[in-house]
Amino acid sequence: MRLFIPPVPTEIRLFSREWCSWCIDAKDYLLQHGYQFTEIDVGRDREAYEEMKELSDQTYVPTLVAGDEVLANFDTNQLEKFLRAHAIVP
């Protein structure tokens, strides 16, 4: 008898800024594809900005953190490839 263990959703955090067009595209992509995520506005939260810099070794948004994986300064094509490559599902 095989035991089926459903995959555990990966915690996703999206570091962004309010008027960043790539950030808006990333949010739209994640929402349209059913991903749950926490959005963190680094323009309003200096501690979050410092955390993003430490996690990604850079200062650009959007930055996505999914579990232990980090994708920084990306467009939706790169986001789609990243999610697929790391088997991150909604």
N, C-alpha and C positions, 0 to 999 in steps of 0.2 A: 504494500500500500504506500502510495506517495503522498506526502504532505505538501499541500500548496500554501506557500507563504506569499501573500500579496506584497508587491513592492511598497516600500515606505516612501511617501512623497519627500523630495529633497527640499529643505528650507531654502527659499530664494529671497535674496535682498537686492534691491536695485537702488544704487546710489545715483542721484540725479540732481538736476537744477530745474527750476520752474520753467524757464524759457528756452531750454535746450531742445532743439527739434529732433535730434537723435534719441533723446530721452523720451520724448513724447511718442516717437515711433516704436521704441522698445516697449513702453507701457502698453501701447495699443496691440502690439504683436502678442505679448504675454496674455493680455486679457482675451483677445480673439481666439487664442488657442487653449484657453481654459487653465492657465497657470495661476496659482495663488502666490502672491509675493508681497513683501513689505517694501514700500517705497520710502527712501530716506533722502530728504532734500538737504544736500550738503551746503547749499547757499544760505540756509537758515540755521544750520547746526554745525558749529565749528568742530566739536568733538567727533561728529560723524565724518567730517571732511578729513580729519587727522586719521581716523580709523581706515577710511578708504585709501588714503595714501600709503598707510602701512601694509594693508592687504594686497594692494595692486602695484606698489612701487611706482606710482605715477599720480597725476593730478587731474586727469580728464574724466568727464562724464559722457555717456553713461558708463557705470561700472556695475557689473552683475556678479554677485557672489552666490554660488549654488553649492551648498555643502562646503567642501574643501577646494572647489574649483573657482577660478576668477577669470572673468573676461572684461577687459577694459577698453574704452574708446572704440566702440563697435557700431556697425549698422545692423539692420535686421537680417541680412543674408549671413553675416558672421554669427549673429545670435542663433539663427536656426541651425547652422552647422555645429556650433558649440553644444547646443542642447542635444542634438542627435549623437554627436561624438561621445558625449558623457552619459548617454541613455537617461537623460532627465526628462521625465514625462509629467504631464499635469496630474 
